[in-house]
Amino acid sequence: MRSKLPNVGVTIFTEMSQLALAHHAINLGQGFPDYNPDALLMQCVSDAMLAGHNQYAPMAGVPTLREAVAEKVARLQGQEYDPGDEITITSGATEALASAMIALIHVGDEVILIDPSYDLYAPVVRLAGGITVRVPMTPPTARTKRFTIDWSALEAAIGPRTRMIVLNFPNNPTGTILGDGDLERLEKITQQHNVLLLSDEAYEHIVFDGEPHRSLASRPALADKTIVVSSFGKTFHATGWKIGYFCAPKALTAEIRKIHQFIVFSVPTPIQHGVAAYMRQHARLDQLPAFYQQKRDRLKAGLEGSAFRPLDSQGTFFLLVDTSALGNLKEKDLAQRLTIEHGVGTIPVSAFYEDPDDPSANHRLLRLCFAKQDQTLDRAVEALRAVRGVGA
Ligand SMILES: Cc1ncc(COP(=O)(O)O)c(C=O)c1O
């Protein structure tokens, strides 16, 4: 078979989840909650079904949901998007990202990815005929304790064929968020260079320590050239519903909708109506940072003084831990052994690089997902604290 993606197998998330299942391990690997969405949200979706919202939704999404997104983005980011032709409801952030890439990348276009980067980006860029250009983030040090963006390296990577830069902040896996200085740098760079920005803001509502989420939509000069993507699944503890959206200027939206309409046409109607009704409850959305900050702090405090040294997490529901105390194993080997020998599933950060086996991709870091019940976190902490070494 002549494969279009010869180097793509199952994702690391599937692989590690299967390993965790096979060894009855606590799964802090794949990014999904082990608790239900709010009962009110499930009630809203169920009500929508019983009210008869069960046939195809409009291609761009149910109008009330698009209006709810427009209101939310205006309230939180100060940017007005027209729900008619600038907001589209998609099958998760995944479909929004893929549709945007397929619609906007032409054969031979270069697309800049900031590594470590989410596993969808590179294969879909290639499917669209594009060429990836990788710019690594600066790894954490004892002082910084988090990955930071190397804006000079990013600007140096832009050339005449650069079509798009993909950004993902709050960042999976590093937990890094954008500061005001970052947005300023990006704005300057995009004034000099004619590029599109694809901003994966799947974790936009999970930002800690009183910081705001700084969306690329919050600056008109950036919003003009950006497709902002978000995920209701991540926001509402409902990853299995696969519902998200993107906001983009009219001309970009029109092109992306051409792909969206032939890949999925529209996404489940009762879920759209249910989410729209639920979004009238602003307070519930605004409680999300505190909810996840408590979980971050619980996991972090539990691991202090163990062989898994927590780094800083400014957003998302992921915490990176430094495993230098356990020796020099490749991150993936360590993650596998931890699952099999100690009953805790994690994700190696090296999986978010072009070549996970390359030494430059191995910083002795693992990603832990803390979107878990407190008791799950406590059991994982207990198991991890007992680890003194791995393997023979
Ligand atoms: C950075 C990032 N983007 C996109 C997605 C996909 O989101 P969705 O489940 O809404 O398709 C994920 C899910 O893990 C993610 O971590």
The ligand as an SDF file (V2000), in Angstrom:
LIG
                    3D

 16 16  0  0  0  0  0  0  0  0999 V2000
   -3.2450   21.1370   22.0230 C   0  0  0  0  0  0  0  0  0  0  0  0
   -4.4630   20.3820   21.6370 C   0  0  0  0  0  0  0  0  0  0  0  0
   -5.1380   20.7460   20.5450 N   0  0  0  0  0  0  0  0  0  0  0  0
   -6.2430   20.1040   20.1580 C   0  0  0  0  0  0  0  0  0  0  0  0
   -6.7190   19.0110   20.8520 C   0  0  0  0  0  0  0  0  0  0  0  0
   -7.9400   18.2940   20.3650 C   0  0  0  0  0  0  0  0  0  0  0  0
   -9.0840   18.8060   20.9310 O   0  0  0  0  0  0  0  0  0  0  0  0
  -10.5190   18.1560   20.6490 P   0  0  0  0  0  0  0  0  0  0  0  0
  -10.6730   16.9830   21.5520 O   0  0  0  0  0  0  0  0  0  0  0  0
  -11.5020   19.2410   20.9350 O   0  0  0  0  0  0  0  0  0  0  0  0
  -10.5350   17.7450   19.2110 O   0  0  0  0  0  0  0  0  0  0  0  0
   -6.0410   18.5870   21.9830 C   0  0  0  0  0  0  0  0  0  0  0  0
   -6.4900   17.3930   22.7190 C   0  0  0  0  0  0  0  0  0  0  0  0
   -5.7520   16.7700   23.4480 O   0  0  0  0  0  0  0  0  0  0  0  0
   -4.8960   19.2920   22.3950 C   0  0  0  0  0  0  0  0  0  0  0  0
   -4.2040   18.9230   23.4800 O   0  0  0  0  0  0  0  0  0  0  0  0
  1  2  1  0
  2  3  1  0
  2 15  2  0
  3  4  2  0
  4  5  1  0
  5  6  1  0
  5 12  2  0
  6  7  1  0
  7  8  1  0
  8  9  2  0
  8 10  1  0
  8 11  1  0
 12 13  1  0
 12 15  1  0
 13 14  2  0
 15 16  1  0
M  END
$$$$
